Structure formats: structure tokens, C-alpha cells
Amino acid sequence: MILLTGATGLVGSHILYTLVSRGEKVKATRRENSNVEEVRKLFRFYAGKEADDLFNSVDWIYADLSDYGALEEGLEGVNYVIHSAAKVSFNPREAQSMLRVNAEGTANLVNACLEKGVSKFCYVSSISSLGRHPEGKAVDEKVEWQPDDNRSAYSHSKFRAEMEVWRASKEGLPVIILNPSLVIGPIDWKRSSGRLFYSVRKGMPFYTTGITGFVDVRDVSEAVVKLIHSDVVNERFILNGENLSFKDFFSMVAKSLDKRPPFFKATNWMTEIGWRANHLLCSIAGKVPALTSDTARAAHSKAYYSNQKFSKAFNFQFRPIKEAVENAAQWYSEN
């Protein structure tokens, strides 16, 4: 039996589909306000007529990461745990909330796993918890996170969560940590990386000079399933399909949606002014800012990521990001 957290998110829903389509028995955690119908729609997108049978095979349980008792109860009869739940925000005001969910919530879960004698724990983290290569080379699993003023609150919370996982490994819990790059795949346009597609569809004339890694969500889910059933423990793996400039990525998205690609270069000073203006206007209107100091800096950051460790260990070929974009665009056109 496998317990999966975060099953209603982009990565979690795909892990869930991959597991049950292969006949695995899965308990999936959800919160009271989670929309599992989005997950059902995803199953129908991939499985057609078989979707409802696959969806109905999932044992949905109510469990919040802050509720240790509910986690212990959910772990009854569980051999493996896949932890993909997380709070994602680039609003500095939500720093403490992200620490509670991502770091303290992960601590609760690994403690419960230790108590229940879970056989293996897989944590889906993020490349944001990794360091930057001092010479500008591709970041691999050996590059350690270094705290500095340019780190986002989200990055800090994921790093703290990883420390809880490694701590549990020292106490006897076999663990795996995965660090996917920017995950692309089918999801509601107002959530996760779906917002990138939404922005392009509305019309996005600006592009920035940043570079980062992108990965197909299907590759992430397949990697998780491979690792949870492998003999590999206490290791970290970066999951990255391609390193692309934001301009190239958004142009790819625009083409898939039959929209005009971005054509106007936004400089550093423009985005610095932009996030401050956006912050002021949103404060007056009582809205959450779409552009923050963290996202403005990230838009110009250039980072490259290596996928060689996982590719060689499992003879794995990552999908081109063009396929991930087309898959997501097809989802949007049908939903």
C-alpha cells in the first residue's frame, strides 16, 4: 500500500494516475476544501472510458500535514510514502505559512513514518532548494544550498523540509529526495505552471533574459514510481528535461496556443519598477500581487541543471519540453 500526499496538485495527480494505472493500491490524502473532480478530469484526459474505474480505486482520506494523529491513522497498513504536498507561493508575506506547511508538515509526516515503520519515503522537493554553481556550470546533486539574501521564502521552506527528511534518514527511515525543475503539464490555468499558459493566452508581450530548467510532469511521475520500487535509498536526484530561456519557453507556449510570442525585452530596472508598482496597486485593491520581488529576480536569473545522475542510473530519456507544452495545450483546449 502506498500513501500519497498532494494528490490534487499537478505533480501529485499525475503520480496518482501513474500508480493506479499500474495496479497499485493507493491512499491519497486530501483536505476538506480540495477539489478531487479536477483529478477525475485528468484521469479522463489520459484514460478515457477506464478513467472512472481507475479514479474509484483510490482510497481518499482526509489528512492535513498539521494533524499528526490523522497522519498516523492514514499510515496504517502503508509500506511506502510519496510526499508531494506543498504550499507554493512567491509572496514574501506567506513565508511563515510556507514554513508551517512545507517544513513543519514534512517533519510531522516523517516522524509518523518512523513511528509506523514505513519501508521507504520519497519526497518530491524542488530545484529551488539546491545551490547555484559558483562557476555558472550546470547544477548537479553535489551543489549545496547556501542561504543568501536572494533566496525566496519558498526556496527556504523547501530546504528546511529536506533537512527534516535527511534527519529522518539518520533515524532509520529509508528516503529518496527528488528535485524537479519547473514542472509543465495539464492543470487548471489559475494554478501552478498553468498560470504561465494563462498569461500567454491573455497576451504577454514582454520577455526576460532568464534561463532555467523545465520538466514534463509525466517524467516526474514515472521517475517517482521507478524510485519508490527500486533498491536505491538515501539519494537525491535532479529531474530536468531541458534548460531553456524564458523567451524560448514562452514562444513555445504561444505557438501551441496560436498566440503571438513575446516580443519586447523587459530589463532588470523595468521588472524592479514593475513589482513595486504591482505591490502598491494590489495593496490598495486588497489583491495578491502577481509580480513580487522574488519572481522579478527569478525572471532574470540564469541557472542550468543536470539530469545525468538519474538518466544514467535508470537509462531514462526525458521528453522534450515541446511535448510537455503540447500536452498541456491539448488539455486546455479540451477543458
N, C-alpha and C positions, 0 to 999 in steps of 0.2 A: 504494500500500500504506500502511495506517495501523497504527502501533503504539499499543496502548492499555495503560496500566498501571492496576492496581487493578480489574481486570475482574471480580473475585469480590465486590466490595463493592456496596452499594446503588446508588450513582451509576454506578460502572463497569459493572456488569452491565446496567443499562438503556442506557447508551451503546453497549455491545457489541450488544445486541439491536437497537437503532435502526440501527446501522451495517449489520449483516449482513442485516437485513430489507430494506434498500435496495440490496443487492447489492454492498456494499463488501468489499474484501479486507482482512482484519484479522489482525494478530498480536496476541495478548493475553498479557501476562506473568502468571505465577503463581509462587508459592513452593512449595516441596516439600510443605508441610502445608496448602495451600489446598484447599478443598472445591468443586470445579467442578460437582459434582452439584446444588448449590444453584442454580447458574446454569442448568443444564439444566431444573430445576423451574420457574424463572422463565420460560424460553422456552416451556415447555408451557402455562403460565398465560396467556400472551399469544397464542401461535401455534397451539396445539392440535396437529393432525396434522403440520404443517410444522415443528414445533419441533426435532425431532432432525436434520433436514436442515440447518436453519439453524445449530444448535449444532455439527454436524460440519464446517461450513465454516470454523470458527475455527481458526487456526494457533496452538495453545497453546505457549508457550515458557517455560522455566524461567529466570528472571532476577530477581535481588534488586537493589534500588537501591544496595546497598553494593558490588556486584560490577561494577566498571567494565568489565571485559573482557566479561562476559555482556551488558551493555547495548550495547556496541559491536557485538557479534556479532548481537544481536537487531535492530539498526538497519539491517542490510544490506538494501538494496532498499526502504527505507522513505522515503516522501515527507513524511508528516505524523505528528506525535506528539500524543496526548492523554494527559495525565498526571493521573490521578485517584487514584493510590495515596497513602495517608497513614496514619499512626498517630494514632488519635483516643483521647484519654484526658483526664479531668479530675481525675486523681490527681496531685498535685504531685510525688510520688515518681518519676513517669515522665517528668519534664521532660527529662532528658538523652537518654533513649531517643527521645523525640519529636523532639528537635533532630537526632539522628543520622538518623532515617528521613526526616523531613519537610524539613529544611533541607539536610543534607549529601547525602541521597539525591537531592534535586532538583538540587543542584549537580552531582553525578555525571552525571545524565541530560542536563542542558542542555549540559554540556561534551562529552558523547558526540555530541549532536545537532549541535553546532558542528563537531566533527571530521568527521562524516559528511555535512555539508551538507544537513541536513533543511530542507524548504521552509517548514514552519510548525509552531509548538509551542503547544499550548493547555493551559494549566494550570488545573485546577479547584481553586480555593482555597476560601475561606470568608468569610462576613461578619465572622467573629471577627478577621480581620486588618485590618479597617477601623477608623477612628476613631469617636468619638462627636461628634455635632453639639453645639457649645457652647451653643446656644440650645434644645436639645431638639427641633429640627426633624428631618425625615426625612433620614437619611444617604444621600448620593449618592456618586458616584465621586470627587468632589473632596475629600471629608473624609479627611484623612490620619490614619494610626495614630500615637498618641502613647503612649510607654511610661509606665506608672504602676503603682502597687502593686496595683491591682485587675485587672490583666491575667492571664489564665490562662496556664499553660505552653503549652497547645495554641495559644492565640492568638499567643504569641510565636514558636512554631515555624513557624506558617503565614506570619507576617510575614517571618521570616528566609528562608523558602522563596521568597516573592515577590521578595525582594531579589536572590536568585540568578537568577530568571527575568528581571528587569529588567536585571541585569548582562549576561546573555547577549544580550539585545536590543541593548545598546550594542556588543556584539562581533559583531553581524551576524545574529543569529537572529531571524526574524520571530515575534513572540509575541502571544498573547491570554491575558488573565487573567480568569477568571470567579469571582464571589463569590456563590455561592448562600447563601440563608438556611437555616433549619432544614429539611432535606430530608425529605419524607414520602413513603413508598411501601412496596411489598411487600419484606419481608426477614425473616429469622429473628427471632423475638421476643427473643432474647438479644443481638442485635447492633444497633448504630446506633440510629436512631429507633424501631426495633421495640421497644425496651425501654419506650418510653412507652406503647405499646399493651399490653404485658405487665403493666405496673404498674396500668393501669386495669382490666384483666381480673381481676387478683387482688383488686382492691378498693382504691381510693385516695380516702379521704375528704377529704384536705387539698388546698387550692389556695393559690397565692401570687399576689401582685399584679403580677408581672412581665408585660412585653409584648415580643414580638419578631416577627421575620418568619418566615414559613413558605412553602415552595415545593413543588410537586408534582415528584417525581423525573422524570416523563415530560417536563415542561417543561425541566428541566435538560438531559436527554439530547438533546432536539430543538434546544435552543439551541447546544449544543456542536457538533452536526452542521452546523447553519447556519453557524456561525462558522468552522469548520475549512475550509469550502469557499468562504468569502467572500473579498473583497479586503481586508477590514479587518485591520490588523495594529497591534501595539504599542498596544493599547487595553485598558481594563478595563471590565467590565460587571457590575452587580449583577443577580442573578436572584432575584426575590422575588414570590410570589403575593399574599400578604396579610399585614398586620400584625395580630396577634391577641393578646389576653391569654391567659395560660396557663389561666385558668379557662374561657374560652370554648373554647379548643382541647381541653382535656381533657373538657369536657362534650360536645363534638362526637364525640370518640373513644368516650366512654361510650355515647352514643346508638347509634353504629354497632355496638357490641358488646352492646347490650341490657344495659348495666350502669348502676348508679346513678352519676350525676355527682358530682364532688367538692362538698362542702357546708360544710366547715369551713375558715375562713381561717387560714392559718399566717402569723404575723407574723415580722418580722425576728429578734426575740430567740428565737423558737421554733426557727427554722431554724439560728441560730447555735449554740444548745444542741444541736440535733439532729445537726449534722455532727460536733461534738466527741464526742458520745456514741457515734455510729456509728463514728467513727475508733477510739475506745478499744475497743469491743467487737470490731471487725474485727481490730485488732492482737492481741488476746488469742486470737481464733479462727484467726488466720492467713489471713483472707479480704481481698479487695479491697473497700474501702468503697464503698457505693452512693451515699452522700452525702458530698461533700467541701466544703472552704471555697469552692472555685471554683463548684461547682454551687449551693451555698446562696446565694451572692451573685447569680449569674445568675438565680435564681428570682425575685428581686425587682427586677432591672434592667428599665428601660423604654427600649426603643430602637425606632425606626421606620426603615424602609428604603424607598428609592425605586427603582422599576423602570422609570422613564420613559426612560432613555437607551436601553436595549435594546428596549423596546416601540416607541419611535418609529423607531429605526434599522431594525428588521426588521418593523414593522407586526405585532407579536406580541401575542397575547392570552393572558395567563396563566390557567390553570384556577383556579376557586375551590378553596379548601383543603378544602371539604366533599367534592369529588370525589376529592381525594388520599386523604382519610381513608377514604372508602367503598371505593376501590380497594384500599387496604392491608387493610381489614377483610375484603374478599372473599377476598383471598389467604390470610389467616389461617384463615378458615372452611374453605377447601379444602385447607389444608396442616397 
